[in-house]
């Protein structure tokens, strides 16, 4: 079968190609650029727990040495500190996980190195797409540049940014709002009074964010009026000196200016994310970033969501329901994020109004804005897909846990049949469903006999009969789950459902729903378990 064609070699395109490769799917990655990334310290990415784990699984090694892990987040408003959040140390079993802050070029370089090292990823630099043609069996793309040629693929995904050529060739509209926010940005090396802590300093309408990077480097962002004078180098240096002096007792400390820029943020959402065998992801599908929301991170979630669905289609064939679910889930999630930002902006960016009239409003607004930066609440938390077309129908054996169906699972430690014990997220991204039995006391089981103990024989038989590949795991506990609860988890880490005990027929029906129903290539390969099977 032909490879998947991925257009655009930024973090999203690289992540998608690597995620496909991890599930045995080859790809051709068409890079319009020269095949390397220009260092820009003022362009950075904040990765929260789910996306940081994904990037590590893909083989990106730059997070180890070139990403900063914050120890705390502080929101300061007129010398008051309404919000302070302490983060858990590295590898802590509990507490709030720290975000990772990494220069975007370092993230891209780590992903690019992993892509070049993987035999299933073909990276083609200096390749500018100019034609896309589809037929019932695949996609044909033509490029100009170093290799002026035609490429044949099973599917094509446009990860080629805000000015996406793929989106334009597909005739997809990209409506939205222009210049929602503007920020002056500087990366500099200096010493601040709170090493390793991120700061949001508010004195409405002024707002400054300071976020640490490794080696004493900081990224500073100043909120600018949506429309105003150009920010000249002299004006920006003045802002830097005034801000540092205010934070350091009236005297500007020594600093080394590394990079500057002005970022204009737009809010846009493509009308369609799927057109036959062609898809859009990342900035080609959406633009966001106001109030601290993270556009690159949402693009990484696009890649993770789409990769396992394309992998299932590539290996087994896929229903239209499965392929359509990418747009249904991801576009709905990003639209909700944009809607929440649009609703919050008039209040958060106003210098009066409700903030003056309502006691406690300033603290609530500070919390809301902090949540956007920290991956929490309506502006920042990882999305759930509770209303997905892949959600199974309710069954008699379904039970509730602390995780709602469709939401990301909690990253508990799990044990595999070979005896290894790892975080649950480490088992994601392999194109397999995960079936997790909650069984207290498994830490002392004899590994030679564990598949013969208790519920395991029946559960192992049920897992082997599922209509798609699945891996059986065991957890000592799971939040809100009773002993002998069975969790079914999608390849991208979202909970399908939880069941009371071993219920082969219900587990099969849920797995069938996750793959969007049977297809011509796989419908007759795995029979549905019967009542006799369940009793055996």
N, C-alpha and C positions, 0 to 999 in steps of 0.2 A: 504494500500500500504506500501511496505517496506521502512524503513528510508534510508536516504543518508548516506553512509559510508565516513567519512572524516579521512584521514590518516595523522597524524602529528598535534601536539597541540602547535605550535608556534603561533605568532600573526596572521598569515594568516589562519591557520586551525581553530583557535578559532573564528576569525571574520566570516569565512564562515559558521560555525555551528550556530553562533548567528544570522547571516543575514538570514539563512534558517528558523530558529526558529521564527524570527520576521514576517515571511510570512507563518507561520503555517505548516512548514515542519519539521518533526523529523529527528534527525541525531544521529549516533554513532560516537564519536570522539575517535579514537585509538591513544593513546599517548605512544610512545616507552619509555619515561622517567618515573620518579617516581611520576609525577603529581604536581611538583612545579618547580620554576625557580630559579637558583642560582643568587644571586645579583652580577652584573658586571657593576659598574658605567661607565666603559670605553666603553661599548656597548650601544649606544644611537640611537634614531630614531627622525628624524625631520618630523613633520606632518604639511602639509599645509592645507588651508581652507577646501578643499573638504574631505580629509581623516580624519582630526580632527573632522569634523561634523559627518562623518560616525561612527567613534569610539565612540563618545558620544551617538549616536542613539542606538548603540549596548548595552549600559548600562555600559560601562567602566567608573568607577568613579575616577581612579587614576590620570586622567589628571587634576583634580581640584587642587590637592595639590602637585603632584610630577612632573609636567611639568612646564618649564619656558617659559614665553612669552617675546620675545626680544622686546626692545624698538627701536632698530636700527641695521642696518648692515653696516659695514664699510669695504672697501677694501683699504689697504695702500700699496703703492709701493714706496720703497726708500724715505720714509717720506712724500710722496705725497698721497693725498686721492682722487683718480679718481672716486670713487663710495661711496656715502653715501645715505642710504635709511631709512627714518623714518617710523615707523609702527604706524598704528592707535591704539588708546587705546582700551581696551576690550569693546565689545558691541557698538563700534562706527558704525554709519550708513554709513560712507564713509571713504575713505582712504585705504591704503594698509594693509590688515590683517597681523598680526604678525604670523610667524610660531610658532609651539609648539615644544619644545625640551624636550624629556622624555627618561629616561633610558629604554632600551628594556625590562628588567625584570619587571619594574613597569607597562609598557603597557601590557605585557603578564599576569601579576598577576591580573590586573583589568579586562581583558577579561576572564580570567579563573574563577574569582569569579562570573562574570555574567553568564558564561556557567553553572557552578555548581548550580546556583540559578534558571535556566530556566528548566521547566519540559520537554521540547522537546529536550533537549541536554543530551545525555548519555556519560559521559567522562569515558573512560576505561584506567587506567594507566598500565604501564609495559606490553604493548601489542605490540609485534614485528610481523609485517606482513611478511609472507613468501609465500603466494599463492594468486593469483587472477584468478578467472574464470568468464567468461561472458556467458550469453545466451540471447535470444531475450527479456526476461522479467525482467532481473536483473543481479546483480553481487554477487558472493560469494567470501568471503575473509577468509583466515585462519590465525590465529595469535598464537604465542607462548608467554609464559610469565605467568603473574598472572592468565589469563584466556586463556588457550590453547583450542581454540574452532573455530567453523565456524561461520561467520557472513553473514547474507543475507541482501542485500541492493538493492534499486531501481537504484542508481547510486553510483559511487565511485570517490572521488577526492583526488589525491595525493598532499598534502601540506607538504611533509616530507623532504624538504630541498635539498641542493645541491647534496647530495649522495642518492637521492630519490630511495627507494626500488620499489615504484610503477612504476617509469619511467623505471627502469631496467626490471621489470617483464613484462611490456608492450613492451619491445624491442625498445624503442624510443631513437634515437641518440641525443647527447647533444654536438654539436660542438661549437667551439669558440676559444678564446684566453686566455692563462694562464698568471697570474701575470702581468696584465695590469698596475697596480699601487701597491705600498706598502706604508703603513703609520705606523709610530710609534705613539702610542696613550697613553695618560695618563689622568686620572681623578684625580683632586686635589682640595683641598679647600684652597683658598687664596683670597686676595683682589687685583684687577686690577684697573687701572685708569679709566676704562669705565664700571662701573657696569651695568649689564643687556643689554649690547650691544655685538653683535657678531662681530668678526674681522677676516678678511682674510689678512694676512701680507705676501706680496710677495717681494722677492728679487731674481728673477730667477737666477739659477734654484731652489733656496730654496723657500719653501712655508709652512707657519704655519697657522692653523685655531684655533681660540679660541671661544668656544660657551658656554654661561652660562647655568647652571642648577640651581634648587632651592638650598637654604641654603648655598650660597657662593661657590658652586662647579662649576668647569669649566672642559670641555673636550677640550684637546689640541691635535691636529693632526699635525705631521711633515711628509711632503712628502719625501719618501726615493727613492734612485735609484732603478729601476726595479730589478736589480740584484746587490747585494753588500754584504758586511760583515754582520754577525749577529749583531743585536742590543742587546748588553748586558745590564744588569741593570745599570752598571756604566756609560755606554755611554748614556743611556736614562736620568739618573739623571743629567748628564752634560748638555744635551740638555735643560732640564727643567730649570736649574739654569741660563744658558746663555740667554734663551728666556725671562724669567721673568726679569732678570737684564736689558736687552735691553728695555723692555717695561716700566720699573719702574725707569728710571733715573740712571741706572748703578749699582743699589744695588738690590740683590735678596730679595724679601719680604719673610716673613715667609709663609710656605705652608705645608699642610698635604697631602701626597701622598696616594690616595685611591685605585687605580687600574691602571694597565698598560697592554699593549699588542702590538702586531704587526699584522696589518690586511693586508692580501694579497688579492687584488681584481682581479676577473676574469670576462671576458665577454663571456657568453655562452647563447645559445638560442636553446631550444628543437625543433626538427624537427616537431613534432606533439604535440598538446595540447589536442587533443581528440582522443580516440580510442574506438569507440562504446559507451558504457555507462561509460567509465572511462575518467577522465580529469586530467590535471596537472595545478598547480597554484603555485605562489610564486617562491622560489628558485628552486623548482623541475622543473619549466618551463623556468626560466631565471636567469642569474646572471649579475648584473651590479653594479655600484657604483663608477666608476672613475669620476673625475671632479666634485664631489659633488652630483651626482645623487643618488637617494634613492631606494635601492632594496626592503626594507620592504614596503615602500609606494606603489611601483608598485604592490607588492603582495596583498596589501589591495584593490587596484583597481581591481585586478583579482577577488578577492572574491566578491566584490560588483557587478561586471559585470556578474559573473556566477550565483550568488544566485537567482536573480529574474527569470532567464531563467530556472534553475532547479525547482524553485517553480512553475512556470507556467506549466512545464512538469509534475510535481508531481500532481498538482490539476486538470489540464485540458487535459493533453497530449500535446506534442509539435512536431512540424515539424522538419525534419532534418535541415532545413534552420536555425531555431532558435538555435538549439544546436551547429551547425557548426559556427554560428556567434560569439561564444565566442572566438574560435581560430582566426577567421578572424579579429575581432576587436582588441583583446588584443595582439596577437602575432605581428600584424602589428604595433601597437603603440609602443611596447617595441623594436621591430626591428628598428623603426625610431629613438628611443632614443639612442640605441647602435650605429647606423650608425652616428648620429650627434656627439656622443662622439669620435668615431674613427676618424672622419674627423677633429675634433677640437684639438685632443691631440697633433699632431705633431707641431702645431703652438703655442698652449698654454704652452707646456712644453719645447719649444726651448728657448735658452737664446739669440738668435740672429735672423738672417734671416729677415723676414718681419718686425719684431718689430723695428729693427734698421733702415730699409729703408723707412718705411711709417710713416709720421707724424700722430699722433693720434692712431696708432695701439695699443700701450700699454693700452690706455684708453678703446678701443673697446674690447680688450682681457679681461681686468678686468671686464667689464660689462658682457661679455659672461660667464665668470666663476662665477660671483656673481649670475647670473640668474639660473645657475644649482643648487646652494645652496638654492635659494629662491623660486623655483618652478615657474620659468618664462622662456620664450623663448624656443628654440628647445631642450635644454638640461633639462628643468625642468617643463614646463607648463603642466597642466592636459591635457590628450589627447582628441582629437575629433574623432568621428567615421563617418565622412561625407561620406565615401565610403562603409559603412556597407551594407551587404546584407539585412539588415532590413530597410534601408532607403526607404521611399515611393517615388513613381514617382512624378515628378512635376505636379502641378494642376493649374487651372486657378485662384483659390482663394489664392494661396500661396503668402505671402509677406515677405519682408526682415526685420530683426531686427538687433540689434548690435551683436546678437549671431548667428553664422552660424549653419545650421542644422547639428546635430551630435556633436556639442560642448557642454560643460557643461553650464547649464543655470546660469544666474546671481542670486545671493541669495537675491532677493527682498523680502519684507514682503508681505504676502498674508493673506487673510481672508477666513476662512472656513464657511460652512453654519451654524455652531453652534455659529458663532460670534467671535471665537478665532482668534487672529492675531499673526502670528508666521513667522519666516524666512522660505522661501520656502524649504530649505534643511531639515527642521524638518519634512516635509511631505514625504520624500523619504524613500526607504527601506521597504515599506509595500506591495510590490508586485502589486501595482496599478499604472496605468497611471495617470498623473496629467493633468487636463485641466484647464488652467488659462485664465480667461477673464481679459483683461486690461480695466478698467473702472474707470477713474478719478472721485473722489467725493464719492466713496463707503464708505469712513470712516464715513460719516454722515447718511448712510442708516439705516432705522429701521429694526433690525434683524428679526422681526416677519414677514416682508413683502418682504424681499430682493429677494426671489426666484420668486416673482411675478412681479418684476420690469424690465422694459426695455427688453433687449435681454435674460434675464435669463430663462423664461419659455421654449423657443425654445432650448436654449443651454442645459438646464437640461434634456430635453427630448432626445436630441441627445446623451448626455453622457450616459444616462441610456440604450441606444440601442447599445452601443459599444460592440465588440465581446469579450472583457475582462474587468475586473473590472477597474473602473476609479473614481477619486475624482475630484469634481468641486471646484475650488478656484477662488478668485478674487484678483487682484492687482491694487493699485492706479495707478501705472505706471510700465513700463519696458523699459530698455534702447533701444532706436531706434524703439519702437513700438508705433503706433498711437492708439488712443482710439478705443475700440471695436475689437482690435486684439485678436485672440484666439490662445494660445500656447498649443501645445501637448508635454508633457514631459515624458520621459521614467522613470521607477521606480528607475533607478540609476542616474537620474538627467541630462541626455543628451537630448537636444532639438530634437524632431522628426520633427517639422515644425511649422510654424506660418501661420494663415489664416485670411483673411480680413472678419470679421463678422462671423456669425454662418452659417456653411456649413456642414450639417449633413452627406451627402454622402461622401464628401472629408475627413471629420474627421473619418468616419468609415473606409474608404480605408487606411488611414494612420495608424490607430490602427491595422488593419488587417496585414499591412506590418510589424509593430513592432513585432507581435507575429509569424512572419515567415510564414503566410498563415494559413489556417484552417487545423484542424486535424480531425481524425475519431471520436474522442470523443466530439468535440465541433463544428464541421463545420455546423451542422444543428440546433444548439440551438438558434442562434441569426440571424434573417433575416437582409439583407442589407436594410437600409432605402431607400424608393422609393421617387420619386419626390413629390408625394402626402404627404408623411411623412414630407419631408422638408418644405412643404408649410403650414403644419398644426401648 
